[in-house]
Amino acid sequence: MSKLNGRALLPGRFVSKYILPNLLKDLTHSSMLPQQFRKYFGTNNPEGEQKVQQISLRVNEVCNLQCKSCGQWGENGHLTEKLRRGEKLQELDFDVVKRMVFETRHDRPVYYIWGGEPTLWKPLLPLFQELGKYNLYGSIVTNAQALKPILADLIDTGALSILFLSLDGWNAESQNVMRSPKGGNSENFEKTMEVIDMVEEIKIKKGLTMPLVIPISVISNTNYEHLADIHRLVLDKTQLHPYYFGWFITEERSAQHEKDFESRFGYAPKNHRGYLKSCFNDVDPKVTAEQIAEVIRISKGRASVPQFLPDIYSEEDIARYYNDHTWHCGYPHCDSIYHVAEVSPDGRVTPCRDYQDYTSGNINEKPFYEVWNGPEMKKFRREMKKGLMPVCTRCCGLQGF
């Protein structure tokens, strides 16, 4: 089963092989079980006071790469536009983050650290040291740019549970083309593979099972014919391997969203246009379905468990994903807004990771729970109870939570 009550499930083999043994080995992880129960079986009440299950910190806006699949720095990325307007890129204030960690510690949220590129945020290691003080756990989503010098220290905090690494290429040339600055070569493939090996060496040396190493691959025009080749790189080196069908919208859905959003909230959105991307327009559904079947075949009995988000596998469903943006792929309602707080580099708390035009408050100005359970967040939850907005059908918060 890949869904429960319209919510995404982790692959069963991954849960039984990696998650359950870690829960039994370290009972501090078991405090997260009630959160999972609420996620799958709880009743979401827009007016209720919500505990926070995950806090996603987008710690900075700066990035060393300009990947076409990125809603921030891609061809229509909202940060690309921000720089063009001459505006300053932001980053989270570590003192404010520390206060929030202390305020929310009793809910025991999991922290999801991303950017920009989080390894370019100087307080990254101090943040995990802070999480370790309270027996809290976090993950990092990174392109491995500046990870190696602090990797061992991060693992030593005991707070790093998952390391997500961007892996879109099947060799150095393809990865470095897709994930390099314009006109430059970042040697991103080499850095990523080196970090994967380094984590395994540290875990073996210290007798650790954490952090789990999870490469993330975005299916695009460039790599859909090589999905199995990418998986072969990590078959015995990682624990889970998610493939994302790229999050993108069309001009038609963008225009529909602008009208819908303004009718609900009284102003026009802008950041959603970062998801107008051409790098997904030529994915062949037949070839992609064949590659997915091959990934599943070669993964049997190996360490790394593949996952596809959304969980579609047939040529027909894949074609529908790219051509029919009214289809929600079996995820009819947004649940992440009741469990996941998205914190932007300027301190704004937004309900949605991908489409961040709505703000429910700012942790630089108010305590966390005044924002998380405040009137603006409740208003957004009420509106989403009425139904999804046009861009929501292609959102990782909807289909990946």
C-alpha positions as CSV (number, residue, x, y, z in Angstrom):
1,M,0.0,0.0,0.0
2,S,1.3,3.4,-0.9
3,K,-1.4,5.6,0.6
4,L,-3.5,5.6,3.7
5,N,-6.5,7.9,3.9
6,G,-5.2,9.9,1.0
7,R,-1.8,10.4,2.7
8,A,1.6,9.2,1.4
9,L,3.1,6.1,3.0
10,L,6.8,5.1,3.0
11,P,7.6,1.9,1.2
12,G,6.9,-1.1,3.5
13,R,10.4,-2.7,2.9
14,F,12.1,0.6,3.9
15,V,10.0,0.8,7.1
16,S,10.6,-2.8,8.1
17,K,14.3,-2.8,7.2
18,Y,15.4,0.7,8.5
19,I,12.7,2.6,10.4
20,L,11.4,-0.1,12.9
21,P,14.9,-1.3,13.9
22,N,15.9,2.2,14.7
23,L,12.8,2.8,16.7
24,L,13.5,-0.3,18.7
25,K,17.2,0.6,19.2
26,D,16.6,4.2,20.2
27,L,13.4,4.7,22.2
28,T,13.7,8.4,22.0
29,H,12.5,8.0,18.4
30,S,9.3,6.4,19.7
31,S,8.0,9.7,20.9
32,M,7.2,10.5,17.2
33,L,4.7,7.6,16.9
34,P,1.8,9.6,18.3
35,Q,2.5,12.2,15.6
36,Q,2.3,9.6,12.9
37,F,-1.0,8.3,14.3
38,R,-2.4,11.9,14.1
39,K,-1.1,12.2,10.5
40,Y,-2.9,9.1,9.2
41,F,-5.9,8.8,11.5
42,G,-6.5,12.2,13.1
43,T,-9.3,14.6,12.2
44,N,-8.0,17.9,10.9
45,N,-9.9,20.8,12.5
46,P,-9.1,24.2,11.0
47,E,-10.1,25.9,14.2
48,G,-8.2,23.6,16.6
49,E,-4.9,24.1,18.3
50,Q,-2.4,22.0,16.4
51,K,0.8,20.4,17.6
52,V,3.7,20.8,15.2
53,Q,5.0,17.5,13.8
54,Q,7.7,18.9,11.5
55,I,9.4,22.3,11.2
56,S,10.9,22.9,7.8
57,L,13.6,25.6,8.0
58,R,14.6,27.2,4.7
59,V,17.7,28.6,6.3
60,N,18.9,30.7,3.4
61,E,18.2,31.8,-0.2
62,V,21.7,31.7,-1.6
63,C,22.8,28.6,-3.7
64,N,25.9,27.7,-5.6
65,L,23.9,26.0,-8.3
66,Q,21.1,27.1,-10.7
67,C,19.2,23.9,-11.5
68,K,16.5,24.0,-14.2
69,S,14.2,21.9,-12.0
70,C,14.3,24.4,-9.1
71,G,11.4,26.7,-8.3
72,Q,13.8,29.2,-6.7
73,W,16.7,29.4,-9.1
74,G,15.3,27.8,-12.3
75,E,14.4,29.6,-15.5
76,N,11.4,31.4,-13.8
77,G,12.7,31.1,-10.3
78,H,11.3,33.6,-7.8
79,L,14.8,34.2,-6.3
80,T,16.2,34.7,-9.8
81,E,13.6,37.5,-10.2
82,K,14.4,38.8,-6.7
83,L,18.0,39.3,-7.7
84,R,17.0,41.0,-10.9
85,R,15.0,43.5,-8.8
86,G,18.1,44.2,-6.8
87,E,16.7,42.8,-3.5
88,K,18.9,41.3,-0.8
89,L,19.0,37.5,-0.3
90,Q,17.9,36.5,3.2
91,E,19.0,34.0,5.8
92,L,17.5,32.8,9.1
93,D,18.7,34.4,12.4
94,F,20.2,31.6,14.5
95,D,19.2,33.2,17.8
96,V,15.6,33.2,16.6
97,V,15.9,29.6,15.5
98,K,17.3,28.6,18.9
99,R,14.3,30.3,20.7
100,M,11.9,28.4,18.4
101,V,13.6,25.1,19.1
102,F,13.2,25.7,22.8
103,E,9.6,26.8,22.5
104,T,8.5,23.8,20.5
105,R,10.7,21.1,22.2
106,H,7.8,19.4,24.0
107,D,6.0,18.7,20.7
108,R,9.2,16.9,19.6
109,P,9.0,18.0,16.0
110,V,11.4,16.7,13.3
111,Y,13.4,19.4,11.7
112,Y,13.8,19.5,7.9
113,I,16.7,21.8,6.9
114,W,16.9,23.1,3.3
115,G,17.6,26.3,1.4
116,G,18.9,27.7,-0.9
117,E,21.9,25.5,-0.1
118,P,21.9,24.8,3.7
119,T,25.6,23.9,3.8
120,L,26.3,27.6,3.0
121,W,24.5,28.7,6.2
122,K,27.2,29.1,8.8
123,P,25.1,28.0,11.9
124,L,24.2,24.6,10.3
125,L,26.4,22.6,12.7
126,P,25.5,24.7,15.8
127,L,21.8,24.1,14.9
128,F,22.3,20.3,15.1
129,Q,24.2,20.7,18.3
130,E,21.2,22.6,19.7
131,L,18.8,19.8,18.5
132,G,21.1,17.3,20.2
133,K,20.7,19.0,23.5
134,Y,17.0,18.2,23.5
135,N,17.2,14.8,21.9
136,L,15.6,16.1,18.8
137,Y,16.2,15.0,15.2
138,G,16.6,16.6,11.9
139,S,17.4,16.0,8.2
140,I,19.4,18.1,5.7
141,V,18.6,18.5,2.0
142,T,21.8,19.4,0.2
143,N,23.7,19.3,-3.0
144,A,26.8,18.5,-0.8
145,Q,28.5,21.7,-1.8
146,A,30.2,22.4,1.6
147,L,29.2,19.4,3.6
148,K,32.4,17.3,3.8
149,P,34.3,19.6,6.3
150,I,31.5,19.4,8.9
151,L,30.0,15.9,8.1
152,A,31.7,14.0,10.9
153,D,30.8,16.6,13.4
154,L,27.2,16.7,12.3
155,I,26.9,12.9,12.8
156,D,28.6,13.2,16.2
157,T,25.7,15.5,17.4
158,G,23.4,12.4,17.3
159,A,20.7,14.7,15.9
160,L,21.2,14.0,12.1
161,S,18.7,11.3,11.2
162,I,18.5,11.7,7.4
163,L,20.8,13.1,4.8
164,F,19.0,13.9,1.6
165,L,21.3,14.4,-1.4
166,S,20.4,15.7,-4.8
167,L,21.3,13.1,-7.5
168,D,19.9,13.7,-11.0
169,G,22.7,12.4,-13.2
170,W,23.9,8.9,-14.0
171,N,27.5,10.0,-14.3
172,A,29.7,13.0,-13.7
173,E,29.0,14.7,-17.0
174,S,25.2,14.4,-16.8
175,Q,25.0,15.5,-13.1
176,N,27.3,18.4,-13.6
177,V,25.4,19.6,-16.6
178,M,22.0,19.5,-14.8
179,R,23.4,20.8,-11.4
180,S,26.0,23.4,-12.3
181,P,26.1,27.2,-12.4
182,K,25.7,28.7,-15.9
183,G,29.0,28.4,-17.7
184,G,30.7,26.5,-14.9
185,N,31.4,23.0,-13.5
186,S,30.8,22.4,-9.8
187,E,32.0,18.8,-9.7
188,N,28.7,18.1,-8.0
189,F,28.6,14.5,-8.9
190,E,32.0,13.8,-7.4
191,K,31.1,15.6,-4.2
192,T,27.8,13.8,-3.8
193,M,29.2,10.3,-4.3
194,E,32.1,11.1,-2.0
195,V,29.7,12.1,0.8
196,I,27.7,8.9,0.3
197,D,30.9,6.9,0.8
198,M,32.1,9.0,3.7
199,V,28.8,8.6,5.6
200,E,29.0,4.8,5.2
201,E,32.6,4.7,6.4
202,I,31.7,6.8,9.5
203,K,28.7,4.7,10.3
204,I,30.7,1.4,10.1
205,K,33.6,2.8,12.1
206,K,31.3,4.0,14.9
207,G,28.7,1.3,14.8
208,L,25.9,3.6,13.8
209,T,22.7,3.1,11.8
210,M,22.0,6.8,11.4
211,P,21.9,9.0,9.5
212,L,20.0,7.3,6.7
213,V,21.4,8.4,3.3
214,I,18.6,9.2,0.8
215,P,19.4,10.5,-2.7
216,I,16.6,12.4,-4.3
217,S,16.3,12.2,-8.1
218,V,14.0,14.6,-10.1
219,I,12.7,13.0,-13.3
220,S,13.3,15.4,-16.2
221,N,13.8,15.7,-19.9
222,T,17.4,15.0,-19.4
223,N,17.4,11.8,-17.3
224,Y,14.1,10.0,-17.8
225,E,15.9,7.4,-20.0
226,H,18.5,6.7,-17.3
227,L,16.5,6.2,-14.1
228,A,17.8,2.7,-13.7
229,D,21.4,3.9,-14.3
230,I,21.0,6.4,-11.5
231,H,19.6,3.8,-9.2
232,R,22.6,1.4,-9.9
233,L,24.9,4.1,-8.5
234,V,23.4,3.8,-5.0
235,L,21.9,0.2,-4.9
236,D,24.1,-0.9,-2.0
237,K,25.1,2.5,-0.6
238,T,21.9,4.1,0.4
239,Q,18.7,3.2,2.2
240,L,15.9,4.9,0.3
241,H,15.9,6.4,-3.2
242,P,12.9,8.7,-4.0
243,Y,12.2,9.7,-7.6
244,Y,10.1,12.8,-7.9
245,F,8.0,13.6,-11.0
246,G,8.9,17.2,-11.3
247,W,6.7,19.8,-9.6
248,F,5.6,22.2,-12.3
249,I,2.6,24.2,-13.5
250,T,1.3,25.4,-16.8
251,E,0.5,29.0,-17.9
252,E,-3.2,28.0,-17.8
253,R,-3.1,26.7,-14.3
254,S,-1.0,29.7,-13.2
255,A,-3.7,32.1,-14.5
256,Q,-6.4,30.1,-12.8
257,H,-4.4,30.0,-9.6
258,E,-4.0,33.8,-9.6
259,K,-7.8,34.3,-9.8
260,D,-8.5,31.6,-7.2
261,F,-5.9,32.8,-4.7
262,E,-7.0,36.5,-5.0
263,S,-10.7,35.5,-4.5
264,R,-9.7,33.7,-1.3
265,F,-7.1,36.0,0.2
266,G,-7.6,39.4,-1.4
267,Y,-4.3,39.7,-3.3
268,A,-2.5,38.2,-6.2
269,P,0.3,35.6,-5.7
270,K,3.7,35.8,-7.4
271,N,6.1,33.1,-6.3
272,H,4.1,30.3,-8.0
273,R,5.5,31.4,-11.4
274,G,8.8,29.9,-10.4
275,Y,7.2,26.5,-11.2
276,L,6.6,27.4,-14.8
277,K,9.4,25.1,-16.1
278,S,10.3,23.7,-19.5
279,C,12.6,20.9,-18.2
280,F,9.6,18.5,-17.9
281,N,7.9,19.1,-21.2
282,D,9.6,16.3,-23.2
283,V,9.5,13.4,-20.7
284,D,8.3,10.2,-22.6
285,P,5.7,8.4,-20.5
286,K,6.4,5.0,-22.2
287,V,10.1,5.1,-21.6
288,T,9.7,6.4,-18.1
289,A,7.3,3.6,-17.2
290,E,9.8,1.1,-18.6
291,Q,12.6,2.7,-16.6
292,I,10.5,2.6,-13.4
293,A,9.8,-1.1,-13.9
294,E,13.6,-1.7,-14.3
295,V,14.4,0.3,-11.2
296,I,12.0,-1.9,-9.2
297,R,13.4,-5.0,-10.7
298,I,17.0,-4.3,-10.0
299,S,16.3,-3.1,-6.4
300,K,15.0,-6.5,-5.2
301,G,17.2,-7.8,-2.4
302,R,19.4,-4.7,-2.5
303,A,19.9,-2.2,0.2
304,S,18.3,0.9,-1.4
305,V,14.5,0.9,-1.7
306,P,13.1,2.9,-4.6
307,Q,10.1,5.2,-4.1
308,F,8.1,7.3,-6.7
309,L,6.3,10.5,-5.8
310,P,3.5,10.7,-6.6
311,D,3.2,6.9,-6.7
312,I,2.3,6.4,-10.4
313,Y,3.9,3.6,-12.5
314,S,1.9,3.0,-15.7
315,E,2.4,4.8,-19.0
316,E,-1.2,6.0,-18.8
317,D,-0.9,7.5,-15.4
318,I,2.5,9.1,-16.2
319,A,1.1,10.7,-19.3
320,R,-1.9,12.0,-17.3
321,Y,0.5,13.5,-14.7
322,Y,2.2,15.7,-17.4
323,N,-0.9,16.5,-19.4
324,D,-3.8,16.8,-17.0
325,H,-3.1,19.2,-14.2
326,T,-6.6,18.9,-12.8
327,W,-5.6,15.4,-11.6
328,H,-4.4,15.3,-8.0
329,C,-3.0,11.7,-8.4
330,G,-5.1,10.4,-5.5
331,Y,-4.3,13.1,-3.0
332,P,-7.5,15.1,-2.7
333,H,-6.8,17.2,0.3
334,C,-3.9,19.1,1.9
335,D,-2.8,17.7,5.3
336,S,0.6,19.1,5.7
337,I,-0.8,22.5,6.8
338,Y,-1.9,20.8,10.0
339,H,1.5,19.2,10.8
340,V,4.3,21.0,9.0
341,A,5.5,24.6,9.7
342,E,7.4,26.1,6.8
343,V,9.8,28.9,8.0
344,S,11.4,31.2,5.3
345,P,14.8,32.8,5.6
346,D,13.2,36.1,6.6
347,G,11.3,34.5,9.4
348,R,7.9,34.2,7.7
349,V,5.9,31.1,8.5
350,T,4.1,29.9,5.4
351,P,1.6,27.0,5.1
352,C,3.1,25.7,1.8
353,R,6.7,24.8,0.9
354,D,6.3,25.2,-2.8
355,Y,3.9,28.2,-3.1
356,Q,5.0,30.6,-0.5
357,D,2.8,33.7,-1.2
358,Y,0.7,33.3,1.9
359,T,2.2,34.3,5.3
360,S,0.7,33.5,8.6
361,G,3.2,35.5,10.7
362,N,6.9,35.9,11.4
363,I,8.9,34.2,14.1
364,N,11.2,37.3,14.3
365,E,8.2,39.2,15.7
366,K,6.1,36.7,17.5
367,P,6.5,33.4,19.5
368,F,6.1,30.4,17.3
369,Y,2.7,29.1,18.5
370,E,1.1,32.6,18.1
371,V,1.9,32.2,14.5
372,W,1.3,28.4,14.1
373,N,-2.1,28.5,15.7
374,G,-2.8,32.1,14.9
375,P,-5.8,33.6,13.0
376,E,-4.0,33.8,9.7
377,M,-3.0,30.1,9.7
378,K,-6.5,29.1,10.8
379,K,-7.9,31.2,7.9
380,F,-5.7,29.3,5.4
381,R,-6.7,26.0,6.8
382,R,-10.4,26.9,6.5
383,E,-9.9,27.9,2.9
384,M,-8.1,24.7,2.0
385,K,-10.9,22.7,3.7
386,K,-13.1,24.0,0.9
387,G,-10.8,22.5,-1.7
388,L,-7.4,22.6,-3.4
389,M,-6.2,25.6,-5.4
390,P,-5.2,25.1,-9.0
391,V,-1.4,24.8,-8.4
392,C,-1.9,22.4,-5.5
393,T,-2.1,19.3,-7.7
394,R,1.6,19.6,-8.4
395,C,3.0,20.3,-4.9
396,C,5.4,18.1,-2.9
397,G,3.5,19.1,0.3
398,L,0.4,17.5,-1.1
399,Q,1.8,14.3,-2.7
400,G,4.9,13.7,-0.6
401,F,3.7,14.3,2.9
